[in-house]
């Protein structure tokens, strides 16, 4: 019997210059009258949060702000946000930022609606009640968390990133306005762009890929190779910024429905263990994990090489597939991603140690994102990939 496949996506998405102007109108249409705006201090200091609250003020809409989200948001973040939501008597959510703000807001919404603690929802579809009216506003071009059913929260006691996959956390409305992304520094542009590439690649080789997710992944890869270098080189290039909006959203459509693989399963442990940035962890691990996966999806890697602009005429499928890995490494180097995990750790004042690999390996093997990886790695395989990426 054929398997039944789902396709999850927000009810409404607005992409393009000025899309954020519709925020008050859309939150009202969803039934919200006093939203909690979930964001982080970086967004506040950059003046982006004020742009949004000015819109809410102009619409005479009441709201509360929770701006204490941290990179790799934690269970403590969620609990504090729930407390703010309840005390302010909010009735809806707006998340503003990259993946961290969206993940934190999703966690808040789950607990507000369903009760308990965020830990109760680790896994797949553990909630039983709908989220509050929820609108997600993106300020980076990479995580696609503004449109997915994924919520990643760090359990501070276990030092593990909990993967929450629940169709109910899919935002009702997603907004991608490149105007809000112009101020992203080159390093963040690069990290989030490589995160989007990882989403597209992992979805394309996933064991549950479908023709719909394939179409999204292929176009995403094409756009990333066309626009990421340009966006990193000149953040004010609006064509490149808008191109990356579409690229990361398409990648989100792909992995939101085909899921991911061991790049994310392993990157989550680096984030939980060392508090390292997710996008750069993905970028470093991507060629190593896909090098391991290559024998399971040779034709797909060869096709991606062609989409990336590589000349594969006359090459065997295996040689063409290897060109895909080389193109990923070249793009990563061009946009300034560190060459390995130790180098990445030093950049952020963290000591990435080989002694921690055994613990991270065991946790990675339990991560839900790895279940659709095209090749089944043993603990020894995962440990070897971590070591190779050091």
Beta strands, then each sheet from edge to edge (+ up, - down):
strand 1: 12-15
strand 2: 34-40
strand 3: 62-69
strand 4: 92-97
strand 5: 123-124
strand 6: 133-138
strand 7: 150-155
strand 8: 160-165
strand 9: 173-176
sheet 1: 1+ 9+ 6+ 4+ 2+ 3+
sheet 2: 5+ 8+ 7-
end
